Amino acid sequence: MRPFAYVRTETPEQALMAASAVDLQKPSPQPEKQFLAGGTNIVDLMKIDVMRPLTLIDINPLQEQLGSIEADDRGLRLGSLVRMGQVADHNVIKRDYPVIADSLMLAASQQIRNMASLGGNVLQRTRCPYFRDVSWAACNKRVPGSGCAALGGENRKHAVLGTSEACMATYPGDFAQALMVLDAQVDIGGPKGRRSVAFADLHRAPADTPHIETALAPDELILAFNIPAGPWARRSRYLKIRDRESYEFAIASAAVALDLDGETVREARIALGGVATTPWRAREAEASLKGQRLDEDTAARAAEAAFAEARTTEQNAYKVPLGKQTLVRALLDAKAMEI
């Protein structure tokens, strides 16, 4: 690990001021300053020399401002410093927003869930081995313009949706898919003030700039997630398929939320994980279900629509049938829920 400076802040304003002295004209995969919360991702990446910040800005003292869970009839507000384990174990969330509790309970180990923050979780970096091993020169996320070693290399776990000629790395998170199907909003703070964006607009597809992963400026900080209440929130599920049962990233996952009239779909919300370069909303699949009786046949047609634009290699082509089966099972499991 390279030397770095450590700054401890006591207010959001101090944290933003400490981060503000960056060159906003040059988005970089190696920003000079990084916020530190749980540290479960950035510290690992610093140890293997993938990330090399000159300064870490510790925001853990901001628990009073950014560490609360608020739930009422209007919806749910989660501070960015709330720990994953707090949300996974929260009785109201397990009852009223089960897709959120599911996604966090199935992520990582209990020890990591107790440390990792929600804000850090949605910003975690890919587990692509070419990104995480600096001995590989060709990684556009790490070194823009260097190429993508995965395109012609080992890519069994890589994305089949949202890829480009510059990158096919998979987004690794689980919680993000739950936020997608619940139409969450993200409160963001920066030197120019606060703003709110749809969570669906937070992550950027790789296109020809894979190193620019989100819509956040280098000196902006996620403050909270706002999840509106809705008739689909209680009938929601997250299903995660992986190579081993625990402490492993998804090779295919599906977050679904349903509003049903009997067995007929008023509205369906679907997000896919483990198969895409970003948290992936499957809107074509949602549209195919609206007004239809939900059964195995209509779920299978939705799954076909969800993967219609998939781009595969010889190694990762299995993700398409696996992803379809995962989505069908998630939809039928959500339908069968007692609420």
C-alpha positions in Angstrom: 0.0 0.0 0.0 1.3 3.5 -0.9 1.5 6.3 1.6 -1.6 8.5 2.0 -2.8 11.4 4.1 -5.7 10.9 6.5 -8.3 13.5 7.2 -11.1 13.1 9.8 -14.2 15.3 9.3 -17.0 16.2 11.7 -19.7 17.6 9.4 -20.8 17.0 5.8 -19.6 20.5 5.0 -16.1 19.7 6.2 -16.0 16.5 4.2 -17.1 18.2 1.0 -14.6 21.1 1.6 -11.8 18.5 2.1 -12.7 16.8 -1.2 -13.3 20.0 -3.2 -9.7 20.7 -4.3 -9.8 18.3 -7.2 -9.6 18.8 -11.0 -13.2 18.4 -12.1 -12.2 18.7 -15.8 -10.3 15.5 -15.8 -12.4 12.5 -14.6 -9.9 9.9 -13.5 -9.9 6.3 -12.4 -7.3 7.5 -9.8 -8.8 10.4 -8.0 -6.5 12.1 -5.6 -9.0 12.1 -2.7 -11.5 9.4 -1.6 -14.2 9.3 1.1 -13.7 6.5 3.6 -16.7 4.9 5.3 -16.6 1.1 6.0 -13.5 0.8 3.9 -14.3 -2.8 2.8 -13.7 -2.1 -0.9 -11.3 0.8 -1.1 -8.8 -0.5 1.4 -8.7 -3.8 -0.4 -8.1 -2.0 -3.7 -5.4 0.1 -2.1 -3.6 -3.0 -0.8 -3.4 -4.4 -4.3 -2.3 -1.1 -5.8 -5.4 -0.7 -8.0 -6.5 2.5 -6.3 -3.9 5.1 -5.1 -5.6 8.0 -3.4 -3.3 10.6 -1.9 -5.8 11.4 0.8 -8.6 9.5 2.5 -11.4 11.6 4.0 -12.9 9.7 6.9 -16.7 10.4 7.1 -17.5 8.0 9.9 -18.0 10.8 12.4 -21.0 11.9 10.4 -23.2 9.1 11.8 -25.7 11.6 13.4 -26.3 13.3 10.0 -26.0 10.3 7.6 -26.6 7.2 9.7 -30.3 7.0 10.3 -33.2 4.8 9.1 -36.5 6.6 8.7 -39.7 4.8 7.7 -43.3 6.2 7.5 -46.3 6.0 5.2 -44.6 8.0 2.5 -41.6 5.6 2.2 -38.2 4.9 3.5 -35.1 7.0 3.9 -31.7 5.4 4.4 -28.7 7.5 5.3 -25.6 6.7 3.3 -23.6 5.7 6.4 -26.2 3.2 7.6 -24.4 -0.2 7.7 -25.7 -3.0 5.5 -26.3 -5.3 8.5 -28.5 -2.7 10.2 -30.8 -2.7 7.2 -30.8 -6.4 6.6 -31.9 -7.0 10.2 -34.5 -4.1 10.4 -38.0 -5.6 11.1 -39.9 -2.9 9.2 -37.7 -3.2 6.1 -38.0 -7.0 6.2 -41.8 -6.6 6.3 -42.4 -3.7 4.0 -39.4 -3.7 1.6 -38.2 -7.4 1.6 -36.3 -7.0 -1.6 -33.9 -4.6 0.2 -33.5 -6.9 3.2 -33.0 -9.9 0.9 -30.3 -8.2 -1.2 -28.3 -7.1 1.8 -28.6 -10.4 3.7 -27.3 -12.3 0.6 -24.3 -9.9 0.3 -20.9 -10.7 1.8 -20.4 -12.0 5.3 -21.9 -10.8 8.5 -18.7 -9.2 9.5 -18.5 -7.2 6.3 -22.2 -6.3 6.5 -21.6 -4.9 9.9 -18.8 -2.6 8.6 -19.9 -1.7 5.0 -22.0 1.4 4.4 -24.9 1.7 2.0 -23.3 4.5 0.2 -20.0 2.7 -0.3 -21.9 -0.5 -1.3 -23.5 1.0 -4.4 -20.2 2.5 -5.5 -18.1 -0.7 -5.2 -15.8 -1.4 -8.1 -15.9 -4.4 -10.4 -14.4 -7.8 -9.4 -13.0 -8.2 -13.0 -9.6 -9.9 -12.4 -8.0 -7.8 -15.1 -9.1 -4.7 -13.2 -7.8 -6.0 -9.9 -4.4 -7.3 -11.1 -2.1 -4.4 -12.1 0.2 -6.8 -13.9 -2.4 -6.7 -16.7 -1.8 -3.5 -18.7 -5.0 -3.6 -20.7 -7.8 -2.4 -18.5 -9.8 0.7 -19.6 -11.3 1.1 -16.2 -7.9 1.3 -14.6 -5.9 2.8 -17.5 -8.1 4.6 -20.0 -7.3 3.8 -23.6 -5.3 0.7 -22.7 -7.8 -1.8 -24.0 -9.8 -4.6 -22.4 -8.0 -7.8 -21.7 -11.3 -9.6 -20.8 -12.6 -9.3 -24.4 -10.2 -11.9 -25.6 -9.4 -13.5 -22.3 -11.0 -15.2 -19.3 -14.6 -13.8 -19.2 -16.8 -16.5 -17.8 -18.1 -14.2 -15.1 -18.4 -11.1 -17.3 -21.4 -9.1 -18.4 -23.8 -10.0 -21.3 -25.9 -6.8 -21.1 -24.7 -3.2 -21.4 -21.2 -4.1 -22.7 -19.1 -2.2 -25.2 -16.0 -2.7 -27.2 -14.1 -1.0 -24.4 -15.4 -3.0 -21.4 -17.4 -6.0 -20.4 -16.8 -5.9 -16.6 -19.8 -6.9 -14.5 -21.3 -4.6 -11.8 -20.9 -6.7 -8.6 -23.5 -5.4 -6.2 -26.8 -6.6 -4.9 -28.4 -3.7 -3.0 -28.4 -1.6 -6.2 -30.9 -3.9 -8.0 -33.3 -3.5 -5.1 -33.0 0.3 -5.3 -33.7 0.1 -9.0 -37.0 -1.8 -8.8 -38.2 0.5 -6.0 -37.5 3.7 -8.0 -35.2 5.1 -5.3 -33.8 8.6 -5.4 -30.3 9.5 -4.3 -29.6 12.7 -2.3 -26.1 14.0 -3.2 -24.1 16.8 -1.6 -21.3 18.8 -3.2 -19.7 22.2 -3.0 -22.4 23.7 -5.2 -25.2 22.4 -2.9 -27.4 19.4 -2.8 -29.2 17.6 -5.6 -31.4 14.6 -6.1 -31.2 12.1 -8.9 -33.0 8.9 -9.8 -30.9 5.9 -8.7 -31.4 4.5 -12.2 -29.3 7.5 -13.4 -26.4 7.1 -11.0 -24.4 4.5 -12.8 -23.1 5.0 -16.3 -22.7 2.3 -19.0 -19.1 1.8 -20.1 -19.4 2.9 -23.7 -16.0 4.3 -24.6 -15.2 5.7 -21.1 -15.4 2.7 -18.7 -13.4 4.6 -16.1 -16.3 7.1 -15.6 -18.6 4.8 -13.6 -21.2 7.1 -12.1 -22.8 10.5 -12.5 -21.0 11.7 -9.3 -18.4 14.5 -9.5 -15.2 13.7 -7.7 -16.1 16.1 -4.9 -19.7 14.9 -4.4 -20.9 12.6 -1.6 -24.0 10.4 -1.4 -26.0 11.6 1.6 -29.1 9.3 1.5 -31.4 7.0 -0.4 -35.1 7.8 -0.6 -37.5 4.9 -1.5 -41.1 5.8 -2.1 -43.9 3.6 -0.7 -45.8 1.7 -3.3 -48.2 -1.2 -3.8 -45.3 -3.3 -5.2 -42.9 -2.8 -2.3 -44.2 -5.6 0.0 -44.4 -8.2 -2.8 -40.8 -8.0 -3.7 -37.9 -10.5 -3.8 -34.2 -10.7 -4.6 -32.9 -14.0 -5.9 -29.1 -14.5 -6.2 -27.4 -17.4 -8.0 -23.7 -17.9 -7.4 -21.0 -20.5 -7.8 -21.1 -21.3 -4.1 -23.8 -20.8 -1.6 -22.3 -18.0 0.5 -19.8 -15.1 0.4 -19.7 -15.0 -3.4 -20.8 -12.6 -6.0 -23.8 -13.3 -8.3 -23.3 -14.9 -11.6 -27.0 -14.1 -12.1 -29.6 -12.3 -9.9 -33.0 -10.8 -10.2 -34.8 -8.2 -8.1 -38.6 -8.1 -8.7 -41.5 -6.1 -7.3 -45.1 -6.8 -8.2 -48.5 -5.1 -7.9 -51.1 -7.8 -8.6 -54.8 -7.9 -9.0 -55.4 -11.5 -8.2 -53.0 -13.2 -10.6 -53.0 -10.3 -13.1 -50.1 -7.9 -13.2 -50.9 -4.3 -12.6 -47.3 -3.4 -12.6 -44.0 -5.3 -12.5 -40.5 -4.0 -11.8 -37.5 -6.0 -12.7 -33.7 -5.4 -12.2 -31.0 -7.8 -13.1 -27.6 -8.4 -11.5 -24.5 -10.5 -12.2 -25.1 -10.2 -15.9 -24.7 -6.5 -16.7 -22.1 -3.7 -16.6 -24.4 -1.6 -14.4 -27.5 -2.3 -12.2 -29.8 -3.2 -15.0 -33.5 -2.3 -15.3 -35.4 -4.7 -17.6 -38.1 -2.4 -18.8 -39.0 -4.5 -21.9 -39.7 -7.5 -19.6 -41.8 -5.3 -17.3 -43.9 -4.1 -20.2 -44.5 -7.7 -21.4 -46.1 -8.6 -18.1 -48.4 -5.6 -17.6 -52.0 -6.7 -17.8 -51.1 -10.4 -18.1 -51.9 -13.3 -15.9 -48.6 -14.1 -14.2 -47.7 -17.8 -14.7 -44.7 -19.7 -15.9 -45.4 -19.0 -19.6 -45.7 -15.2 -19.2 -42.7 -15.2 -16.8 -40.7 -17.0 -19.5 -41.7 -14.5 -22.1 -40.6 -11.7 -19.9 -37.3 -13.4 -19.4 -36.9 -13.7 -23.2 -37.5 -9.9 -23.5 -35.0 -9.2 -20.6 -32.2 -10.9 -22.5 -33.1 -10.0 -26.1 -30.1 -7.7 -26.4 -27.6 -9.9 -24.7 -24.1 -10.1 -26.3 -22.2 -13.2 -25.3 -18.9 -14.9 -25.7 -18.2 -18.7 -25.8 -17.4 -18.6 -22.0 -20.2 -16.5 -20.7 -23.1 -17.6 -23.0 -24.4 -19.8 -20.2 -25.5 -16.6 -18.3 -28.4 -16.0 -20.7 -30.3 -19.2 -20.0 -29.3 -19.0 -16.3 -30.4 -15.4 -16.1 -33.8 -16.3 -17.7 -34.4 -19.1 -15.3 -33.4 -16.9 -12.4 -35.9 -14.2 -13.4 -38.7 -16.7 -13.9 -38.1 -18.2 -10.5 -37.9 -14.7 -8.9 -41.2 -13.6 -10.5 -43.1 -16.8 -9.4 -41.6 -16.6 -5.9 -42.8 -13.0 -5.5 -46.2 -14.0 -6.8 -46.4 -16.7 -4.1 -45.6 -14.4 -1.3 -48.1 -13.9 1.5 -48.5 -10.2 2.3 
